[in-house]
Each structure stands twice: as structure tokens, then as C-alpha cells.
Amino acid sequence: MVQVNWTIQAVSDLRNIADYISRDSNNYAKLQVIRIKTRSQILREYPNSGQVVPEIGSYQIRQLIEGNYRIIYKVVSPNQVDILTIYHSARKLRKVE
């Protein structure tokens, strides 16, 4: 089983998403966070399941889609995946490392 690590940036992104959505609905904010976290758990068994991020083009940098959000992660090794950022698909992707 692969270890899934959340970077400081990804945790911050998730918190910002929850804060933004909670302006309209605390329940929906919690639900969206749960959906994103649940979706990312597939990486424990299938770390290469996401598609390569087109803007980057590196086999190691991949993404999963959950609703309007892109869960962008890096396959660090056969035993580790780092979630780099959570990005709304309507926003232009900034450089991720």
C-alpha cells in the first residue's frame, strides 16, 4: 500500500476551499472536503490512476478530478505519493513543484 502525504500547500488549499464554500453552506463545505479526501484515497492502491497534468507533461505529476476540483499529486516513489495542491478547474494552473 502506498503512503499518501498531504503537503502544507494541499492542506492550506483544502482549508481555503472549505472556508470559501462555508460562506454559503457549512454542510456543503464539509461534504466537499470529505469528497476530496475520499477521492484521494484511491491513490493508496492505485498511485498512477490519475492522468498526467497536461500543463506540466511529467509522468510523475498527475491529477484526479473530484467535481470541479483537481487533486494534483506527485508519484515520489513506488511507495509514496505527495498531494501537491487542490485546484478549482476554472482557475489557471500556476506552477507546481
N, CA, C and O atoms as a Tinker XYZ file with bonds, in Angstrom:
   388  protein
     1  N      0.839000   -1.182000    0.000000    73     2
     2  CA     0.000000    0.000000    0.000000    64     1     3
     3  C      0.888000    1.251000    0.000000    63     2     4     5
     4  O      1.904000    1.314000    0.692000    81     3
     5  N      0.483000    2.219000   -0.778000    73     3     6
     6  CA     1.241000    3.453000   -0.951000    64     5     7
     7  C      0.880000    4.461000    0.146000    63     6     8     9
     8  O     -0.287000    4.602000    0.510000    81     7
     9  N      1.890000    5.156000    0.664000    73     7    10
    10  CA     1.665000    6.212000    1.644000    64     9    11
    11  C      1.270000    7.484000    0.904000    63    10    12    13
    12  O      1.960000    7.900000   -0.027000    81    11
    13  N      0.158000    8.106000    1.314000    73    11    14
    14  CA    -0.317000    9.349000    0.702000    64    13    15
    15  C     -0.038000   10.490000    1.683000    63    14    16    17
    16  O     -0.606000   10.533000    2.774000    81    15
    17  N      0.837000   11.407000    1.284000    73    15    18
    18  CA     1.194000   12.560000    2.114000    64    17    19
    19  C      0.540000   13.813000    1.567000    63    18    20    21
    20  O      0.547000   14.055000    0.360000    81    19
    21  N     -0.019000   14.599000    2.453000    73    19    22
    22  CA    -0.591000   15.897000    2.071000    64    21    23
    23  C      0.442000   16.972000    2.388000    63    22    24    25
    24  O      0.878000   17.101000    3.532000    81    23
    25  N      0.834000   17.741000    1.379000    73    23    26
    26  CA     1.784000   18.828000    1.604000    64    25    27
    27  C      1.094000   19.967000    2.344000    63    26    28    29
    28  O     -0.133000   20.028000    2.421000    81    27
    29  N      1.897000   20.851000    2.877000    73    27    30
    30  CA     1.357000   22.036000    3.563000    64    29    31
    31  C      0.472000   22.828000    2.599000    63    30    32    33
    32  O     -0.588000   23.322000    2.985000    81    31
    33  N      0.909000   22.946000    1.353000    73    31    34
    34  CA     0.126000   23.671000    0.336000    64    33    35
    35  C     -1.244000   23.023000    0.123000    63    34    36    37
    36  O     -2.256000   23.720000    0.062000    81    35
    37  N     -1.279000   21.699000    0.011000    73    35    38
    38  CA    -2.542000   20.994000   -0.230000    64    37    39
    39  C     -3.496000   21.135000    0.955000    63    38    40    41
    40  O     -4.699000   21.315000    0.765000    81    39
    41  N     -2.971000   21.055000    2.169000    73    39    42
    42  CA    -3.800000   21.234000    3.370000    64    41    43
    43  C     -4.360000   22.660000    3.403000    63    42    44    45
    44  O     -5.529000   22.866000    3.729000    81    43
    45  N     -3.532000   23.622000    3.068000    73    43    46
    46  CA    -3.965000   25.013000    3.017000    64    45    47
    47  C     -5.043000   25.211000    1.944000    63    46    48    49
    48  O     -6.033000   25.906000    2.172000    81    47
    49  N     -4.845000   24.601000    0.786000    73    47    50
    50  CA    -5.839000   24.695000   -0.286000    64    49    51
    51  C     -7.182000   24.129000    0.164000    63    50    52    53
    52  O     -8.229000   24.729000   -0.077000    81    51
    53  N     -7.144000   22.976000    0.817000    73    51    54
    54  CA    -8.370000   22.344000    1.288000    64    53    55
    55  C     -9.078000   23.221000    2.315000    63    54    56    57
    56  O    -10.303000   23.347000    2.302000    81    55
    57  N     -8.302000   23.816000    3.193000    73    55    58
    58  CA    -8.868000   24.725000    4.199000    64    57    59
    59  C     -9.499000   25.950000    3.525000    63    58    60    61
    60  O    -10.586000   26.383000    3.909000    81    59
    61  N     -8.816000   26.502000    2.524000    73    59    62
    62  CA    -9.351000   27.666000    1.809000    64    61    63
    63  C    -10.627000   27.324000    1.049000    63    62    64    65
    64  O    -11.553000   28.133000    0.999000    81    63
    65  N    -10.683000   26.142000    0.461000    73    63    66
    66  CA   -11.882000   25.694000   -0.240000    64    65    67
    67  C    -13.040000   25.608000    0.748000    63    66    68    69
    68  O    -14.135000   26.098000    0.472000    81    67
    69  N    -12.795000   24.983000    1.902000    73    67    70
    70  CA   -13.835000   24.851000    2.925000    64    69    71
    71  C    -14.302000   26.218000    3.417000    63    70    72    73
    72  O    -15.502000   26.441000    3.579000    81    71
    73  N    -13.369000   27.128000    3.654000    73    71    74
    74  CA   -13.725000   28.475000    4.117000    64    73    75
    75  C    -14.588000   29.199000    3.092000    63    74    76    77
    76  O    -15.573000   29.847000    3.445000    81    75
    77  N    -14.217000   29.086000    1.833000    73    75    78
    78  CA   -14.949000   29.766000    0.766000    64    77    79
    79  C    -16.371000   29.208000    0.641000    63    78    80    81
    80  O    -17.338000   29.969000    0.592000    81    79
    81  N    -16.491000   27.895000    0.589000    73    79    82
    82  CA   -17.814000   27.280000    0.432000    64    81    83
    83  C    -18.680000   27.521000    1.659000    63    82    84    85
    84  O    -19.894000   27.688000    1.538000    81    83
    85  N    -18.068000   27.541000    2.838000    73    83    86
    86  CA   -18.845000   27.714000    4.076000    64    85    87
    87  C    -19.508000   29.079000    4.176000    63    86    88    89
    88  O    -20.390000   29.269000    5.014000    81    87
    89  N    -19.113000   30.018000    3.360000    73    87    90
    90  CA   -19.806000   31.318000    3.336000    64    89    91
    91  C    -21.268000   31.134000    2.948000    63    90    92    93
    92  O    -22.139000   31.889000    3.380000    81    91
    93  N    -21.521000   30.119000    2.128000    73    91    94
    94  CA   -22.886000   29.819000    1.702000    64    93    95
    95  C    -23.487000   28.644000    2.463000    63    94    96    97
    96  O    -24.680000   28.637000    2.764000    81    95
    97  N    -22.649000   27.645000    2.777000    73    95    98
    98  CA   -23.181000   26.438000    3.414000    64    97    99
    99  C    -22.082000   25.670000    4.136000    63    98   100   101
   100  O    -21.165000   25.138000    3.509000    81    99
   101  N    -22.183000   25.618000    5.454000    73    99   102
   102  CA   -21.221000   24.835000    6.232000    64   101   103
   103  C    -21.318000   23.356000    5.896000    63   102   104   105
   104  O    -20.302000   22.665000    5.816000    81   103
   105  N    -22.538000   22.870000    5.699000    73   103   106
   106  CA   -22.725000   21.449000    5.394000    64   105   107
   107  C    -22.088000   21.086000    4.058000    63   106   108   109
   108  O    -21.414000   20.061000    3.952000    81   107
   109  N    -22.295000   21.912000    3.041000    73   107   110
   110  CA   -21.719000   21.621000    1.735000    64   109   111
   111  C    -20.194000   21.733000    1.778000    63   110   112   113
   112  O    -19.501000   20.979000    1.094000    81   111
   113  N    -19.674000   22.651000    2.561000    73   111   114
   114  CA   -18.220000   22.788000    2.706000    64   113   115
   115  C    -17.629000   21.504000    3.282000    63   114   116   117
   116  O    -16.625000   20.998000    2.780000    81   115
   117  N    -18.252000   20.979000    4.335000    73   115   118
   118  CA   -17.784000   19.733000    4.938000    64   117   119
   119  C    -17.896000   18.581000    3.950000    63   118   120   121
   120  O    -16.986000   17.757000    3.850000    81   119
   121  N    -18.989000   18.518000    3.231000    73   119   122
   122  CA   -19.195000   17.455000    2.249000    64   121   123
   123  C    -18.139000   17.499000    1.148000    63   122   124   125
   124  O    -17.633000   16.457000    0.732000    81   123
   125  N    -17.804000   18.702000    0.674000    73   123   126
   126  CA   -16.803000   18.824000   -0.385000    64   125   127
   127  C    -15.432000   18.371000    0.098000    63   126   128   129
   128  O    -14.710000   17.703000   -0.642000    81   127
   129  N    -15.067000   18.718000    1.308000    73   127   130
   130  CA   -13.786000   18.285000    1.874000    64   129   131
   131  C    -13.755000   16.759000    1.981000    63   130   132   133
   132  O    -12.750000   16.132000    1.646000    81   131
   133  N    -14.841000   16.171000    2.442000    73   131   134
   134  CA   -14.927000   14.709000    2.549000    64   133   135
   135  C    -14.789000   14.065000    1.175000    63   134   136   137
   136  O    -14.091000   13.061000    1.032000    81   135
   137  N    -15.438000   14.623000    0.175000    73   135   138
   138  CA   -15.353000   14.074000   -1.184000    64   137   139
   139  C    -13.924000   14.106000   -1.709000    63   138   140   141
   140  O    -13.450000   13.132000   -2.295000    81   139
   141  N    -13.243000   15.219000   -1.501000    73   139   142
   142  CA   -11.867000   15.353000   -1.984000    64   141   143
   143  C    -10.956000   14.358000   -1.258000    63   142   144   145
   144  O    -10.146000   13.682000   -1.891000    81   143
   145  N    -11.087000   14.270000    0.059000    73   143   146
   146  CA   -10.256000   13.339000    0.822000    64   145   147
   147  C    -10.548000   11.891000    0.429000    63   146   148   149
   148  O     -9.631000   11.083000    0.282000    81   147
   149  N    -11.816000   11.575000    0.263000    73   147   150
   150  CA   -12.195000   10.217000   -0.121000    64   149   151
   151  C    -11.657000    9.871000   -1.500000    63   150   152   153
   152  O    -11.140000    8.774000   -1.711000    81   151
   153  N    -11.775000   10.797000   -2.433000    73   151   154
   154  CA   -11.277000   10.566000   -3.797000    64   153   155
   155  C     -9.774000   10.297000   -3.785000    63   154   156   157
   156  O     -9.287000    9.448000   -4.532000    81   155
   157  N     -9.049000   11.009000   -2.947000    73   155   158
   158  CA    -7.592000   10.855000   -2.906000    64   157   159
   159  C     -7.169000    9.496000   -2.355000    63   158   160   161
   160  O     -6.038000    9.068000   -2.585000    81   159
   161  N     -8.043000    8.821000   -1.641000    73   159   162
   162  CA    -7.684000    7.533000   -1.044000    64   161   163
   163  C     -7.453000    6.438000   -2.084000    63   162   164   165
   164  O     -6.816000    5.429000   -1.782000    81   163
   165  N     -7.957000    6.620000   -3.292000    73   163   166
   166  CA    -7.705000    5.638000   -4.354000    64   165   167
   167  C     -6.213000    5.509000   -4.625000    63   166   168   169
   168  O     -5.749000    4.473000   -5.103000    81   167
   169  N     -5.462000    6.567000   -4.318000    73   167   170
   170  CA    -4.022000    6.574000   -4.572000    64   169   171
   171  C     -3.278000    5.565000   -3.699000    63   170   172   173
   172  O     -2.169000    5.154000   -4.042000    81   171
   173  N     -3.866000    5.165000   -2.588000    73   171   174
   174  CA    -3.233000    4.179000   -1.718000    64   173   175
   175  C     -3.051000    2.853000   -2.442000    63   174   176   177
   176  O     -2.069000    2.144000   -2.221000    81   175
   177  N     -3.994000    2.526000   -3.299000    73   175   178
   178  CA    -3.937000    1.263000   -4.048000    64   177   179
   179  C     -3.460000    1.460000   -5.492000    63   178   180   181
   180  O     -2.785000    0.597000   -6.054000    81   179
   181  N     -3.816000    2.592000   -6.076000    73   179   182
   182  CA    -3.525000    2.848000   -7.493000    64   181   183
   183  C     -2.885000    4.225000   -7.674000    63   182   184   185
   184  O     -3.556000    5.163000   -8.104000    81   183
   185  N     -1.607000    4.356000   -7.353000    73   183   186
   186  CA    -0.964000    5.668000   -7.400000    64   185   187
   187  C     -0.856000    6.283000   -8.794000    63   186   188   189
   188  O     -0.719000    7.500000   -8.915000    81   187
   189  N     -0.912000    5.485000   -9.826000    73   187   190
   190  CA    -0.824000    6.018000  -11.187000    64   189   191
   191  C     -2.185000    6.129000  -11.859000    63   190   192   193
   192  O     -2.266000    6.241000  -13.082000    81   191
   193  N     -3.251000    6.100000  -11.070000    73   191   194
   194  CA    -4.590000    6.094000  -11.653000    64   193   195
   195  C     -4.991000    7.438000  -12.260000    63   194   196   197
   196  O     -5.828000    7.478000  -13.162000    81   195
   197  N     -4.420000    8.515000  -11.789000    73   195   198
   198  CA    -4.755000    9.826000  -12.332000    64   197   199
   199  C     -4.070000   10.076000  -13.661000    63   198   200   201
   200  O     -3.085000    9.425000  -14.009000    81   199
   201  N     -4.612000   11.033000  -14.392000    73   199   202
   202  CA    -3.995000   11.384000  -15.673000    64   201   203
   203  C     -2.841000   12.353000  -15.459000    63   202   204   205
   204  O     -2.806000   13.083000  -14.468000    81   203
   205  N     -1.913000   12.353000  -16.382000    73   203   206
   206  CA    -0.798000   13.295000  -16.342000    64   205   207
   207  C     -1.370000   14.710000  -16.485000    63   206   208   209
   208  O     -2.257000   14.945000  -17.305000    81   207
   209  N     -0.860000   15.644000  -15.687000    73   207   210
   210  CA    -1.331000   17.030000  -15.755000    64   209   211
   211  C     -0.858000   17.623000  -17.077000    63   210   212   213
   212  O      0.347000   17.737000  -17.300000    81   211
   213  N     -1.793000   18.007000  -17.971000    73   211   214
   214  CA    -1.407000   18.461000  -19.312000    64   213   215
   215  C     -0.479000   19.683000  -19.317000    63   214   216   217
   216  O      0.403000   19.787000  -20.169000    81   215
   217  N     -0.675000   20.595000  -18.378000    73   215   218
   218  CA     0.150000   21.807000  -18.346000    64   217   219
   219  C      1.598000   21.518000  -17.973000    63   218   220   221
   220  O      2.487000   22.323000  -18.251000    81   219
   221  N      1.835000   20.379000  -17.351000    73   219   222
   222  CA     3.176000   20.054000  -16.881000    64   221   223
   223  C      3.819000   18.981000  -17.753000    63   222   224   225
   224  O      4.991000   19.092000  -18.114000    81   223
   225  N      3.059000   17.944000  -18.089000    73   223   226
   226  CA     3.545000   16.922000  -19.003000    64   225   227
   227  C      4.547000   15.942000  -18.422000    63   226   228   229
   228  O      5.208000   15.226000  -19.174000    81   227
   229  N      4.677000   15.890000  -17.104000    73   227   230
   230  CA     5.591000   14.951000  -16.465000    64   229   231
   231  C      4.808000   13.738000  -15.997000    63   230   232   233
   232  O      3.731000   13.865000  -15.415000    81   231
   233  N      5.360000   12.563000  -16.256000    73   231   234
   234  CA     4.710000   11.319000  -15.857000    64   233   235
   235  C      4.486000   11.265000  -14.347000    63   234   236   237
   236  O      3.533000   10.637000  -13.886000    81   235
   237  N      5.349000   11.914000  -13.577000    73   235   238
   238  CA     5.254000   11.885000  -12.110000    64   237   239
   239  C      4.167000   12.804000  -11.557000    63   238   240   241
   240  O      3.657000   12.558000  -10.464000    81   239
   241  N      3.804000   13.854000  -12.284000    73   239   242
   242  CA     2.811000   14.812000  -11.797000    64   241   243
   243  C      1.470000   14.462000  -12.444000    63   242   244   245
   244  O      1.303000   14.562000  -13.660000    81   243
   245  N      0.524000   14.051000  -11.602000    73   243   246
   246  CA    -0.763000   13.551000  -12.082000    64   245   247
   247  C     -1.905000   14.257000  -11.365000    63   246   248   249
   248  O     -1.697000   15.019000  -10.421000    81   247
   249  N     -3.113000   13.983000  -11.837000    73   247   250
   250  CA    -4.276000   14.592000  -11.204000    64   249   251
   251  C     -5.454000   13.638000  -11.182000    63   250   252   253
   252  O     -5.641000   12.809000  -12.072000    81   251
   253  N     -6.242000   13.790000  -10.123000    73   251   254
   254  CA    -7.545000   13.166000  -10.025000    64   253   255
   255  C     -8.558000   14.299000  -10.064000    63   254   256   257
   256  O     -8.276000   15.401000   -9.594000    81   255
   257  N     -9.714000   14.039000  -10.611000    73   255   258
   258  CA   -10.764000   15.046000  -10.665000    64   257   259
   259  C    -11.859000   14.658000   -9.674000    63   258   260   261
   260  O    -12.311000   13.513000   -9.652000    81   259
   261  N    -12.273000   15.607000   -8.869000    73   259   262
   262  CA   -13.413000   15.413000   -7.972000    64   261   263
   263  C    -14.300000   16.641000   -8.095000    63   262   264   265
   264  O    -13.992000   17.707000   -7.562000    81   263
   265  N    -15.404000   16.474000   -8.806000    73   263   266
   266  CA   -16.289000   17.611000   -9.058000    64   265   267
   267  C    -15.555000   18.661000   -9.864000    63   266   268   269
   268  O    -15.044000   18.380000  -10.948000    81   267
   269  N    -15.504000   19.874000   -9.333000    73   267   270
   270  CA   -14.824000   20.978000  -10.005000    64   269   271
   271  C    -13.365000   21.127000   -9.578000    63   270   272   273
   272  O    -12.715000   22.114000   -9.923000    81   271
   273  N    -12.859000   20.167000   -8.842000    73   271   274
   274  CA   -11.510000   20.296000   -8.282000    64   273   275
   275  C    -10.540000   19.281000   -8.873000    63   274   276   277
   276  O    -10.895000   18.142000   -9.174000    81   275
   277  N     -9.309000   19.738000   -9.024000    73   275   278
   278  CA    -8.205000   18.909000   -9.495000    64   277   279
   279  C     -7.319000   18.616000   -8.286000    63   278   280   281
   280  O     -6.806000   19.533000   -7.644000    81   279
   281  N     -7.149000   17.351000   -7.988000    73   279   282
   282  CA    -6.255000   16.919000   -6.915000    64   281   283
   283  C     -4.930000   16.593000   -7.605000    63   282   284   285
   284  O     -4.789000   15.541000   -8.229000    81   283
   285  N     -3.986000   17.484000   -7.490000    73   283   286
   286  CA    -2.720000   17.338000   -8.202000    64   285   287
   287  C     -1.689000   16.733000   -7.256000    63   286   288   289
   288  O     -1.465000   17.226000   -6.151000    81   287
   289  N     -1.069000   15.654000   -7.723000    73   287   290
   290  CA    -0.137000   14.920000   -6.873000    64   289   291
   291  C      1.099000   14.480000   -7.641000    63   290   292   293
   292  O      1.134000   14.477000   -8.872000    81   291
   293  N      2.109000   14.111000   -6.868000    73   291   294
   294  CA     3.372000   13.642000   -7.447000    64   293   295
   295  C      3.629000   12.218000   -6.966000    63   294   296   297
   296  O      3.541000   11.927000   -5.773000    81   295
   297  N      3.943000   11.353000   -7.894000    73   295   298
   298  CA     4.361000    9.997000   -7.546000    64   297   299
   299  C      5.846000   10.097000   -7.205000    63   298   300   301
   300  O      6.689000   10.187000   -8.097000    81   299
   301  N      6.154000   10.080000   -5.927000    73   299   302
   302  CA     7.521000   10.267000   -5.442000    64   301   303
   303  C      8.324000    8.975000   -5.596000    63   302   304   305
   304  O      9.490000    9.000000   -5.991000    81   303
   305  N      7.692000    7.858000   -5.282000    73   303   306
   306  CA     8.326000    6.543000   -5.373000    64   305   307
   307  C      7.211000    5.506000   -5.484000    63   306   308   309
   308  O      6.032000    5.851000   -5.399000    81   307
   309  N      7.574000    4.245000   -5.671000    73   307   310
   310  CA     6.530000    3.211000   -5.714000    64   309   311
   311  C      5.748000    3.102000   -4.402000    63   310   312   313
   312  O      4.675000    2.499000   -4.362000    81   311
   313  N      6.289000    3.688000   -3.333000    73   311   314
   314  CA     5.650000    3.598000   -2.020000    64   313   315
   315  C      5.120000    4.921000   -1.489000    63   314   316   317
   316  O      4.586000    4.962000   -0.380000    81   315
   317  N      5.254000    6.004000   -2.251000    73   315   318
   318  CA     4.851000    7.324000   -1.733000    64   317   319
   319  C      4.275000    8.210000   -2.817000    63   318   320   321
   320  O      4.784000    8.281000   -3.936000    81   319
   321  N      3.197000    8.885000   -2.448000    73   319   322
   322  CA     2.552000    9.897000   -3.287000    64   321   323
   323  C      2.380000   11.145000   -2.430000    63   322   324   325
   324  O      1.940000   11.060000   -1.283000    81   323
   325  N      2.725000   12.301000   -2.984000    73   323   326
   326  CA     2.526000   13.579000   -2.286000    64   325   327
   327  C      1.442000   14.370000   -2.997000    63   326   328   329
   328  O      1.553000   14.656000   -4.189000    81   327
   329  N      0.395000   14.724000   -2.264000    73   327   330
   330  CA    -0.627000   15.595000   -2.832000    64   329   331
   331  C     -0.081000   17.008000   -2.755000    63   330   332   333
   332  O      0.199000   17.521000   -1.672000    81   331
   333  N      0.068000   17.635000   -3.919000    73   331   334
   334  CA     0.734000   18.935000   -4.004000    64   333   335
   335  C     -0.227000   20.100000   -3.817000    63   334   336   337
   336  O      0.078000   21.057000   -3.105000    81   335
   337  N     -1.390000   20.016000   -4.460000    73   335   338
   338  CA    -2.335000   21.123000   -4.409000    64   337   339
   339  C     -3.722000   20.626000   -4.797000    63   338   340   341
   340  O     -3.871000   19.605000   -5.468000    81   339
   341  N     -4.725000   21.366000   -4.362000    73   339   342
   342  CA    -6.105000   21.131000   -4.778000    64   341   343
   343  C     -6.516000   22.406000   -5.498000    63   342   344   345
   344  O     -6.451000   23.498000   -4.934000    81   343
   345  N     -6.933000   22.260000   -6.733000    73   343   346
   346  CA    -7.149000   23.432000   -7.583000    64   345   347
   347  C     -8.536000   23.403000   -8.210000    63   346   348   349
   348  O     -8.979000   22.363000   -8.697000    81   347
   349  N     -9.210000   24.526000   -8.200000    73   347   350
   350  CA   -10.502000   24.619000   -8.890000    64   349   351
   351  C    -10.230000   24.618000  -10.389000    63   350   352   353
   352  O     -9.350000   25.331000  -10.872000    81   351
   353  N    -10.982000   23.824000  -11.106000    73   351   354
   354  CA   -10.714000   23.656000  -12.543000    64   353   355
   355  C    -10.951000   24.918000  -13.363000    63   354   356   357
   356  O    -10.467000   25.011000  -14.491000    81   355
   357  N    -11.678000   25.884000  -12.829000    73   355   358
   358  CA   -11.906000   27.126000  -13.564000    64   357   359
   359  C    -10.700000   28.071000  -13.495000    63   358   360   361
   360  O    -10.606000   29.018000  -14.276000    81   359
   361  N     -9.785000   27.815000  -12.564000    73   359   362
   362  CA    -8.609000   28.668000  -12.416000    64   361   363
   363  C     -7.457000   28.162000  -13.268000    63   362   364   365
   364  O     -7.302000   26.961000  -13.491000    81   363
   365  N     -6.665000   29.095000  -13.729000    73   363   366
   366  CA    -5.464000   28.735000  -14.473000    64   365   367
   367  C     -4.444000   28.152000  -13.487000    63   366   368   369
   368  O     -4.227000   28.699000  -12.407000    81   367
   369  N     -3.832000   27.048000  -13.874000    73   367   370
   370  CA    -2.892000   26.366000  -13.016000    64   369   371
   371  C     -1.576000   27.128000  -12.936000    63   370   372   373
   372  O     -0.970000   27.456000  -13.956000    81   371
   373  N     -1.138000   27.407000  -11.701000    73   371   374
   374  CA     0.178000   28.012000  -11.513000    64   373   375
   375  C      1.194000   26.902000  -11.439000    63   374   376   377
   376  O      0.819000   25.736000  -11.314000    81   375
   377  N      2.444000   27.220000  -11.512000    73   375   378
   378  CA     3.497000   26.209000  -11.494000    64   377   379
   379  C      3.471000   25.455000  -10.165000    63   378   380   381
   380  O      3.404000   26.057000   -9.094000    81   379
   381  N      3.525000   24.112000  -10.259000    73   379   382
   382  CA     3.516000   23.258000   -9.081000    64   381   383
   383  C      4.832000   22.494000   -9.031000    63   382   384   385
   384  O      5.321000   22.034000  -10.063000    81   383
   385  N      5.402000   22.357000   -7.855000    73   383   386
   386  CA     6.650000   21.586000   -7.714000    64   385   387
   387  C      6.551000   20.661000   -6.547000    63   386   388
   388  O      7.496000   19.926000   -6.260000    81   387
